[in-house]
């Protein structure tokens, strides 16, 4: 399980919502990768997650991204604790 701190003003960068925000959220990118990259190498997935995190201006560590990539690779659920500041 991972953990991230996100400002309430930037929560839309992380989570998908129904407000029609034009930018793709990290949650949407993660879901797309989970659907399309299961079974692929974790390093390949982590690189794509890093790009999505950078585009969303989210500060995931390399360890966070690798844990997420492993969850996608193996098809397991990944729990992320979000602390809104």
C-alpha positions in Angstrom: 0.0 0.0 0.0 1.3 3.5 -0.9 0.6 6.9 0.6 0.7 10.3 -0.9 -0.1 13.9 0.3 -2.1 16.0 -2.1 -3.4 19.5 -1.7 -7.2 19.8 -1.9 -6.7 22.1 -4.8 -4.8 19.4 -6.8 -6.9 16.4 -5.9 -8.3 16.3 -9.5 -4.8 15.5 -10.7 -4.9 12.2 -8.8 -8.6 11.1 -8.9 -11.0 10.9 -11.8 -14.2 12.8 -11.2 -17.4 13.7 -13.0 -16.7 17.4 -13.4 -15.3 17.0 -16.9 -11.8 18.1 -16.0 -9.9 18.2 -19.3 -6.6 16.7 -18.1 -6.4 13.0 -17.6 -6.1 12.0 -13.9 -3.4 9.7 -12.6 -6.2 7.3 -11.6 -7.4 7.1 -15.2 -3.9 6.5 -16.4 -3.3 3.8 -13.8 -6.6 2.1 -14.7 -5.7 2.1 -18.4 -2.3 0.5 -17.7 -3.9 -2.1 -15.3 -6.1 -3.1 -18.2 -3.5 -3.1 -20.9 -0.2 -4.1 -19.2 -1.0 -7.0 -16.9 1.8 -9.5 -17.2 4.3 -7.0 -18.8 7.6 -6.3 -17.0 7.4 -4.1 -14.0 10.2 -1.8 -15.2 8.2 -1.1 -18.4 5.1 -0.3 -16.4 6.9 1.8 -13.8 8.3 4.0 -16.6 4.8 4.6 -17.9 3.5 5.3 -14.4 6.4 7.8 -13.9 5.3 9.7 -17.0 1.7 9.8 -15.8 2.8 11.0 -12.4 5.0 13.7 -13.8 2.2 14.9 -16.1 -0.2 15.1 -13.1 2.6 16.8 -11.0 2.4 14.1 -8.4 5.4 13.2 -6.3 5.4 9.5 -6.2 8.8 7.9 -5.2 10.5 5.3 -7.4 9.5 2.7 -4.7 5.8 3.8 -4.9 5.8 3.5 -8.7 7.5 0.1 -8.6 5.0 -1.2 -6.1 2.2 0.0 -8.3 3.8 -1.5 -11.4 4.1 -4.9 -9.6 0.4 -4.7 -8.7 -0.4 -4.1 -12.4 2.0 -6.8 -13.5 0.5 -9.4 -11.2 -3.1 -8.3 -11.5 -3.4 -7.6 -7.8 -5.2 -4.6 -6.2 -3.2 -1.7 -5.1 -4.3 0.4 -2.2 -3.2 4.1 -2.0 -3.7 6.1 1.1 -4.4 9.7 0.2 -3.8 12.5 2.7 -5.5 15.7 1.6 -3.8 18.8 2.9 
